[in-house]
């Protein structure tokens, strides 16, 4: 949770600097624009005052365009980071599913002691996965397999079947459980 809050705090700090930064923020430009409009309204016949208001309007429009470009850049950076993290989580899910299948096989062969190192390996993968998402792990009653859920109960691993996490066009994380391959 701390890691998630830390990442969110950093992203919010960057967004705040886009809107309220001294050089590129819109707050100062908006103040200067409205001040110029107020002065131009007070003396409507003054061409210099009207020109200043128009110049301030152009400056404000430039600032909004700059903010838009910076937000687009930040969105692309965050999306790239999310895609990389989701790729790693997907690798971890495949690894957990593979270990589940191997542990299950050893359990049914009566070699439960031989599965101990595999259990340790799976725990390491689950620990790393929990660094990306809040995960819930539910152990099956037989076979030594675990099911892994994220969010509000979406399955990332069901026994020997991993799911695939991806980003949709809007940047929302989606979960696809209908993948055709299973871990052996």
TORFI-326588 format. One line per 2 residues: number of its first residue (from 1); for each residue x negated, y negated, z of N, C-alpha, C, CB. Coordinates in steps of 0.1 Angstrom, whole numbers, plus 5000, padded with zeros to 4 digits. Last residue first. Glycine has a CB too. Layout:
N
NUM	X/Y/Z/X/Y/Z/X/Y/Z/X/Y/Z ~ ...
REM end
This chain:
184
184	4982/5265/4822/4980/5279/4823/4974/5283/4836/4972/5285/4812 ~ 5006/5240/4820/4993/5244/4824/4993/5259/4825/4989/5237/4837
182	5025/5235/4790/5024/5237/4804/5010/5242/4807/5035/5248/4809 ~ 5040/5214/4765/5029/5223/4770/5030/5224/4785/5015/5217/4766
180	5061/5197/4759/5062/5211/4755/5051/5220/4760/5062/5212/4740 ~ 5078/5175/4782/5066/5178/4774/5066/5193/4771/5053/5174/4781
178	5098/5162/4795/5101/5172/4785/5090/5175/4776/5113/5167/4776 ~ 5095/5141/4811/5093/5154/4817/5095/5165/4807/5103/5156/4829
176	5082/5110/4813/5088/5119/4803/5085/5133/4809/5081/5117/4789 ~ 5089/5078/4825/5084/5092/4829/5091/5101/4819/5088/5096/4843
174	5076/5045/4823/5086/5055/4820/5080/5069/4823/5091/5054/4806 ~ 5072/5012/4834/5067/5026/4834/5078/5036/4832/5059/5029/4848
172	5076/4984/4812/5081/4993/4823/5075/5007/4822/5096/4993/4823 ~ 5069/4969/4791/5059/4970/4802/5064/4978/4814/5055/4956/4806
170	5086/4969/4769/5087/4958/4779/5077/4958/4790/5101/4958/4784 ~ 5079/4993/4756/5076/4980/4750/5076/4968/4760/5085/4978/4738
168	5067/5014/4783/5075/5011/4772/5072/4998/4767/5091/5012/4775 ~ 5040/5035/4793/5046/5022/4793/5055/5020/4781/5035/5010/4794
166	5042/5067/4810/5038/5058/4799/5045/5045/4801/5042/5064/4785 ~ 5035/5099/4822/5039/5085/4825/5034/5077/4814/5033/5081/4839
164	5046/5131/4819/5038/5121/4813/5044/5107/4817/5037/5123/4798 ~ 5044/5160/4841/5051/5150/4834/5042/5140/4828/5062/5143/4842
162	5033/5195/4843/5031/5180/4845/5041/5172/4837/5017/5176/4842 ~ 5041/5224/4857/5046/5215/4846/5043/5201/4850/5061/5218/4843
160	5038/5242/4877/5028/5242/4867/5031/5233/4855/5025/5256/4862 ~ 5056/5224/4899/5049/5236/4898/5038/5235/4888/5059/5247/4893
158	5060/5195/4886/5069/5205/4891/5062/5218/4889/5083/5204/4884 ~ 5048/5162/4889/5044/5176/4887/5055/5185/4893/5030/5179/4894
156	5064/5141/4890/5052/5140/4881/5046/5154/4879/5042/5131/4888 ~ 5098/5133/4893/5088/5143/4893/5076/5141/4884/5094/5157/4890
154	5110/5106/4912/5107/5111/4899/5096/5121/4899/5104/5099/4889 ~ 5117/5094/4936/5119/5109/4935/5117/5114/4921/5132/5112/4939
152	5112/5067/4933/5124/5072/4940/5127/5086/4937/5136/5063/4936 ~ 5077/5071/4932/5089/5062/4932/5100/5067/4940/5093/5060/4917
150	5070/5106/4926/5066/5092/4927/5079/5084/4927/5057/5087/4916 ~ 5061/5139/4935/5071/5130/4931/5066/5116/4934/5085/5132/4939
148	5051/5172/4930/5047/5159/4933/5057/5149/4927/5032/5156/4927 ~ 5051/5204/4944/5057/5195/4935/5054/5181/4939/5073/5197/4935
146	5027/5231/4946/5033/5219/4952/5041/5211/4940/5023/5210/4958 ~ 5023/5266/4953/5024/5255/4945/5030/5243/4952/5032/5258/4932
144	5023/5290/4968/5013/5280/4971/5014/5267/4962/5000/5286/4970 ~ 5042/5311/4966/5032/5309/4955/5022/5298/4957/5040/5306/4943
142	5070/5297/4982/5062/5309/4978/5053/5305/4967/5071/5320/4973 ~ 5080/5272/4988/5080/5282/4998/5071/5294/4995/5094/5286/5002
140	5061/5243/4976/5071/5254/4974/5069/5265/4985/5070/5260/4960 ~ 5057/5212/4992/5051/5225/4989/5063/5235/4987/5042/5230/5000
138	5057/5181/4979/5066/5191/4986/5061/5204/4982/5081/5189/4981 ~ 5046/5148/4983/5042/5162/4979/5051/5172/4987/5027/5164/4982
136	5050/5117/4970/5055/5126/4979/5052/5140/4974/5071/5124/4981 ~ 5030/5087/4966/5034/5100/4961/5040/5108/4973/5023/5108/4955
134	5026/5056/4954/5030/5063/4966/5036/5076/4961/5041/5055/4973 ~ 4998/5055/4931/5013/5054/4934/5015/5060/4948/5021/5062/4923
132	4970/5054/4932/4977/5047/4921/4992/5045/4924/4976/5055/4908 ~ 4963/5069/4953/4957/5056/4952/4964/5048/4942/4942/5057/4950
130	4974/5094/4949/4980/5085/4959/4975/5071/4959/4980/5091/4973 ~ 4955/5105/4932/4968/5101/4927/4975/5091/4936/4977/5113/4924
128	4935/5112/4951/4932/5102/4941/4945/5097/4935/4923/5107/4930 ~ 4950/5132/4965/4945/5120/4972/4942/5109/4963/4932/5124/4981
126	4953/5151/4945/4965/5144/4951/4961/5132/4958/4972/5154/4960 ~ 4926/5158/4941/4934/5152/4930/4946/5145/4935/4938/5163/4920
124	4921/5170/4966/4913/5158/4962/4920/5151/4950/4899/5163/4957 ~ 4939/5191/4966/4941/5180/4976/4933/5168/4972/4936/5185/4990
122	4928/5207/4946/4941/5201/4944/4943/5189/4954/4952/5211/4945 ~ 4905/5215/4959/4904/5207/4947/4917/5200/4944/4900/5216/4935
120	4916/5230/4980/4908/5218/4983/4907/5209/4971/4894/5222/4988 ~ 4928/5250/4965/4937/5242/4974/4929/5229/4977/4941/5249/4986
118	4905/5262/4955/4915/5256/4946/4924/5246/4953/4923/5267/4938 ~ 4895/5273/4978/4887/5262/4972/4896/5255/4961/4875/5268/4964
116	4916/5292/4985/4912/5280/4994/4905/5269/4987/4904/5285/5005 ~ 4921/5314/4970/4927/5302/4965/4923/5289/4974/4942/5303/4966
114	4911/5336/4983/4903/5331/4971/4909/5317/4966/4904/5341/4960 ~ 4931/5341/5001/4918/5335/5006/4910/5329/4995/4910/5346/5013
112	4950/5354/4986/4953/5340/4991/4940/5333/4996/4963/5341/5002 ~ 4954/5375/4967/4941/5369/4970/4943/5355/4976/4932/5370/4958
110	4977/5387/4957/4973/5390/4971/4959/5385/4975/4973/5405/4973 ~ 4986/5378/4934/4977/5390/4933/4972/5394/4947/4964/5386/4924
108	5000/5356/4941/5008/5368/4938/4999/5380/4936/5016/5365/4925 ~ 4978/5338/4946/4987/5342/4957/4995/5355/4954/4997/5330/4959
106	4968/5336/4920/4960/5342/4931/4969/5347/4942/4949/5333/4935 ~ 4989/5322/4907/4984/5335/4902/4976/5343/4913/4975/5333/4890
104	4990/5299/4922/5001/5308/4922/4997/5322/4917/5012/5302/4913 ~ 4965/5288/4915/4968/5291/4929/4980/5301/4930/4972/5279/4938
102	4970/5283/4888/4959/5292/4892/4961/5297/4907/4945/5285/4891 ~ 4991/5265/4889/4993/5278/4882/4982/5288/4886/4992/5275/4867
100	4979/5244/4904/4991/5251/4909/4993/5264/4902/5004/5242/4906 ~ 4959/5236/4886/4956/5242/4899/4968/5250/4905/4950/5232/4908
98	4976/5225/4866/4967/5236/4863/4963/5244/4876/4955/5231/4855 ~ 4988/5205/4881/4997/5215/4875/4988/5228/4872/5004/5210/4862
96	4966/5189/4886/4973/5195/4897/4982/5206/4892/4982/5184/4904 ~ 4958/5182/4860/4949/5189/4868/4956/5196/4880/4938/5180/4874
94	4980/5167/4852/4977/5180/4844/4968/5188/4853/4970/5176/4831 ~ 4978/5146/4870/4990/5155/4870/4987/5168/4863/5002/5148/4864
92	4954/5135/4862/4955/5141/4875/4967/5150/4876/4956/5130/4886 ~ 4961/5125/4837/4950/5135/4838/4951/5142/4852/4937/5129/4836
90	4980/5106/4846/4984/5118/4837/4974/5129/4837/4987/5113/4823 ~ 4964/5089/4859/4974/5096/4867/4979/5108/4859/4986/5087/4870
88	4949/5079/4837/4942/5087/4847/4952/5095/4856/4934/5077/4856 ~ 4970/5066/4823/4962/5077/4817/4955/5086/4827/4952/5071/4807
86	4976/5047/4841/4986/5058/4838/4979/5069/4831/4997/5052/4829 ~ 4953/5031/4840/4957/5038/4853/4967/5049/4850/4963/5028/4863
84	4955/5022/4813/4943/5030/4818/4946/5038/4831/4931/5021/4820 ~ 4979/5008/4814/4977/5020/4805/4966/5029/4810/4975/5015/4791
82	4972/4988/4833/4983/4998/4836/4981/5010/4827/4997/4992/4834 ~ 4953/4974/4818/4949/4981/4831/4960/4991/4835/4949/4970/4842
80	4969/4965/4797/4957/4974/4794/4953/4981/4807/4946/4966/4789 ~ 4987/4949/4811/4992/4961/4803/4980/4971/4801/4998/4956/4790
78	4970/4929/4820/4977/4938/4830/4982/4951/4823/4989/4930/4836 ~ 4962/4918/4796/4952/4924/4805/4959/4934/4815/4945/4913/4813
76	4986/4909/4785/4979/4919/4778/4968/4926/4787/4972/4913/4766 ~ 4993/4891/4805/5002/4902/4803/4994/4913/4796/5014/4898/4795
74	4972/4872/4801/4973/4879/4813/4982/4892/4812/4978/4870/4825 ~ 4979/4863/4775/4966/4870/4777/4967/4878/4790/4955/4859/4778
72	5004/4852/4781/5003/4863/4771/4990/4871/4773/5004/4858/4757 ~ 4995/4831/4798/5004/4842/4803/5004/4854/4794/5019/4837/4805
70	4981/4816/4780/4974/4822/4791/4982/4833/4797/4971/4812/4802 ~ 5001/4808/4762/4989/4816/4757/4982/4823/4768/4980/4807/4749
68	5017/4793/4779/5023/4805/4772/5011/4814/4768/5031/4800/4760 ~ 5000/4773/4786/5005/4782/4797/5010/4795/4790/5016/4775/4805
66	4997/4760/4761/4985/4766/4768/4989/4776/4779/4977/4755/4774 ~ 5023/4751/4758/5017/4761/4748/5005/4768/4754/5014/4754/4735
64	5024/4733/4779/5033/4745/4779/5028/4756/4769/5047/4741/4775 ~ 5005/4715/4771/5003/4723/4783/5012/4735/4783/5006/4714/4795
62	5017/4705/4748/5004/4712/4747/5002/4720/4759/4993/4702/4745 ~ 5039/4692/4760/5041/4703/4751/5028/4711/4749/5046/4698/4737
60	5025/4672/4774/5033/4682/4781/5035/4694/4773/5046/4676/4787 ~ 5014/4658/4753/5005/4664/4763/5012/4675/4770/5000/4654/4772
58	5038/4649/4741/5029/4658/4734/5020/4665/4743/5022/4650/4723 ~ 5047/4632/4762/5055/4644/4758/5047/4654/4750/5067/4639/4749
56	5027/4613/4763/5028/4622/4774/5037/4634/4771/5034/4614/4786 ~ 5032/4601/4738/5019/4608/4740/5020/4618/4752/5008/4598/4743
54	5058/4590/4744/5056/4601/4733/5043/4608/4735/5057/4594/4719 ~ 5050/4572/4764/5060/4583/4767/5059/4594/4757/5074/4578/4768
52	5034/4556/4749/5028/4563/4760/5037/4575/4764/5026/4554/4772 ~ 5053/4545/4732/5042/4553/4726/5036/4561/4737/5032/4544/4719
50	5068/4530/4750/5074/4541/4743/5064/4550/4737/5084/4536/4732 ~ 5049/4511/4757/5055/4520/4768/5061/4532/4761/5065/4513/4776
48	5044/4498/4733/5034/4505/4739/5039/4515/4750/5024/4496/4746 ~ 5070/4487/4728/5065/4497/4719/5054/4505/4726/5060/4491/4706
46	5096/4477/4747/5081/4478/4747/5076/4490/4739/5076/4479/4762 ~ 5123/4478/4750/5118/4471/4739/5103/4472/4737/5122/4457/4739
44	5129/4491/4774/5131/4498/4762/5125/4491/4750/5145/4500/4760 ~ 5117/4493/4803/5115/4483/4793/5116/4489/4779/5101/4476/4795
42	5126/4515/4816/5127/4502/4823/5125/4491/4813/5117/4501/4835 ~ 5120/4536/4800/5134/4533/4802/5136/4519/4808/5141/4543/4810
40	5092/4536/4803/5098/4533/4790/5113/4529/4791/5096/4545/4780 ~ 5091/4545/4830/5086/4531/4826/5092/4527/4812/5070/4532/4825
38	5102/4570/4827/5108/4561/4836/5104/4546/4832/5104/4564/4851 ~ 5083/4582/4810/5097/4580/4805/5104/4570/4814/5105/4594/4805
36	5061/4582/4827/5061/4574/4814/5075/4572/4809/5052/4581/4803 ~ 5070/4600/4846/5066/4586/4850/5067/4577/4838/5053/4586/4857
34	5073/4623/4831/5085/4616/4837/5082/4602/4842/5091/4625/4848 ~ 5046/4627/4824/5056/4625/4814/5068/4618/4820/5060/4639/4809
32	5034/4630/4849/5029/4619/4841/5040/4617/4830/5016/4623/4834 ~ 5047/4654/4858/5048/4641/4866/5045/4629/4857/5039/4642/4878
30	5039/4672/4838/5053/4669/4840/5055/4656/4847/5060/4680/4847 ~ 5011/4673/4843/5016/4668/4830/5031/4664/4831/5014/4678/4819
28	5011/4684/4869/5006/4670/4867/5011/4665/4854/4991/4670/4867 ~ 5022/4710/4862/5028/4701/4873/5024/4687/4871/5024/4706/4886
26	5010/4726/4845/5020/4718/4840/5025/4708/4850/5031/4727/4835 ~ 4974/4731/4843/4987/4733/4849/4997/4723/4843/4986/4731/4864
24	4948/4728/4835/4957/4734/4825/4971/4735/4831/4952/4747/4821 ~ 4933/4715/4855/4931/4712/4841/4942/4717/4832/4918/4717/4838
22	4944/4723/4880/4942/4709/4878/4940/4706/4863/4929/4705/4885 ~ 4971/4747/4881/4957/4744/4880/4955/4729/4876/4950/4753/4870
20	4997/4756/4882/4994/4745/4891/4979/4741/4890/4998/4748/4904 ~ 5001/4777/4863/5011/4766/4864/5006/4754/4872/5023/4772/4870
18	4977/4792/4866/4982/4788/4852/4992/4776/4853/4989/4800/4845 ~ 4976/4797/4892/4966/4788/4887/4970/4783/4873/4952/4795/4886
16	4997/4815/4895/4998/4802/4901/4988/4792/4895/4996/4804/4916 ~ 4986/4837/4881/4998/4830/4876/4999/4816/4882/5010/4839/4878
14	4965/4843/4899/4962/4839/4885/4974/4832/4879/4958/4851/4877 ~ 4980/4850/4921/4970/4839/4922/4967/4834/4908/4957/4843/4930
12	4993/4873/4912/5001/4861/4915/4992/4849/4916/5008/4863/4928 ~ 4971/4890/4910/4978/4886/4898/4986/4874/4900/4987/4898/4893
10	4963/4892/4937/4954/4887/4927/4961/4882/4914/4943/4897/4923 ~ 4986/4904/4948/4982/4891/4952/4972/4884/4942/4975/4892/4966
8	4986/4929/4935/4997/4919/4933/4993/4905/4937/5010/4923/4941 ~ 4963/4939/4946/4964/4937/4931/4975/4927/4928/4967/4951/4924
6	4971/4940/4973/4959/4933/4969/4959/4930/4954/4946/4941/4972 ~ 4993/4958/4972/4995/4944/4977/4983/4935/4972/4997/4943/4992
4	4979/4981/4965/4990/4976/4956/4992/4961/4960/5003/4984/4958 ~ 4962/4984/4987/4956/4983/4973/4967/4977/4964/4952/4997/4968
2	4980/4988/5007/4971/4977/5008/4966/4974/4994/4960/4979/5017 ~ 4992/5012/5000/5000/5000/5000/4991/4987/5000/5009/5000/5012
REM end
